[in-house]
């Protein structure tokens, strides 16, 4: 259901919406489902929105007001530009993103971020080396948020993105190594943009998916 809000992660909300640019090609064997997710995380500075794709502005306006305003927007990769420009304008919020290595800027942003940066006293940046993609570690929630590097099947099983997708230098082996290294974190939840919400078992599922 578009616009559904799923709770279950402390101080965080998962929104779901139908992606307006989805086609049957994107839903092929190595593709992604039409329904995608994004996150709103409460921080001491206000609400941080990760990859917003908004189809219910009233609900988001109320949540932002309840949480002390929008502290900022985190774009995990340029493929997830989604509603970011509209959200930034509506809430007068800055956009955080990783700079492309060749300094290309497919979409504008305000503040550059890089591996291990700490944002808003709550979020930690993890570089997965897929162009400008990052993951987000939420220590308080013991949750790791992925853009496209990790997905879930319809059954909820965690998997690394298909090898036909963009890969870091070193290829799929390098990506799996980077992701496997994250299992040193005390992960309770692995949260993805593409696939259903599954809570718990985060560390074990990430180890299995990257083995």
Secondary structure, DSSP 8 states (H G I E B T S, - for coil): -TT-EEEEETTEEEEEEE-TT--TTTTSTTS--SEEEEEEEEETTEEEEES---S-HHHHHHHHHHTTSEEEEE-SSGGG-TTHHHHHHHHT--EEE---TT---SS--SEE--TT-EETTTEEEEE--STT-EEEEETTTTEEEESSSEEE-TT--EEE--TTS---TTHHHHHHHHHHHGGGS--SEEEESSS----S-HHHHHHHHH-
